Amino acid sequence: MAKYVPDIQSRRWVIISTKRSSRPENTDEDHKAHTKKTGCPFCPGGEKGTPPEVFRIGKGAKDEKGWEVRVVANKYPITDLHEVIIHSPHCDKDIENLPLSHVEMILKAYRERFNFYRKNGQVLIFCNHGEHAGASLSHPHSQLVVLPWQINLDTLVREPLNNVVDNNKFYNVYCPEFSQWPYEAWVVPKKEGGFFGDINDLELGDLAQIIQKIIKQLEMIHKKNKIFHLPFGYNFYIYPKENWYMRIIPRFVHRAGFELGTGLSVNVIDPYQASLELKGVGLEVMGVLKKLKSY
């Protein structure tokens, strides 16, 4: 059982979850060595190496090959209800390079599992892509956790719309003035109110298209500027409450002592300039990239 410990004065919480200490090491070398020895548990053929399957999109029987998206309980849970959403059978393809139709399947799995648990607590869906973004296995996957209603989540409500990067029929993409990370991008429904689980198939298709596009743009910025020696990495999460949004955070910088000691974020990229570059505007942005490389 997870233990929730509050700080009375700040109303912030810590989760004590000792099972997480048994997770595999999150390095590519360790993953390759483990995979060579036992096979990747998230690849087809490794189904018996995970907890029992709770949902799939695709063909085949439960815990057998044939799936396109697969959901299992997390073997090393943070909370009492914690699932892993395996994006595809491919170990080396994620949202930015899968077919758009497959990205829609991932989002359908998100919606299905969100709605399955929405009466049980606050449902948070998140993704860690890359070792330095917190992924413990390199096979692309997302996670879903359910938190008790009484837990006060230290999560931003939807930021005002400015520095718009892109839009389609149902969504806007923008870089909020309150961006805490370089090039972070928010995807928000044009229709305010409602929970993520309420989106219909048309809205889901538009969401797949626009998040794939923005992640590809972020990857292009990473490749072009060789900001880090680490592979391209990012996190995203879907706000679990009403008036939902998706926040995409590319991991171009690390957090250090100042941020940890003060709770303040230092963003070396102006969100307006970030929005211009994500749009593909051909500007020399006043030495911004030099600042980022020397951060």
GITA-V49878 format. One record per run of one state. SS is the DSSP state (hx for helix, st for strand, lp for the rest). FROM is the first residue (numbers start at 1). LEN is the number of residues. If there is no record, write none. Layout:
BEGIN
ss-><SS/SS>
from-><FROM/FROM>
len-><LEN/LEN>
END
This chain:
BEGIN
ss-><lp/st/lp/st/lp/hx/lp/hx/lp/hx/lp/st/lp/st/lp/st/lp/hx/lp/st/lp/hx/lp/st/lp/st/lp/st/lp/st/lp/hx/lp/hx/lp/st/lp/st/lp/hx/lp/hx/lp/hx/lp>
from-><1/3/8/12/17/18/23/28/39/47/50/53/59/67/74/81/87/100/118/122/130/131/134/141/148/164/168/171/175/185/190/196/199/201/226/234/239/245/251/257/263/271/280/288/294>
len-><2/5/4/5/1/5/5/11/8/3/3/6/8/7/7/6/13/18/4/8/1/3/7/7/16/4/3/4/10/5/6/3/2/25/8/5/6/6/6/6/8/9/8/6/2>
END
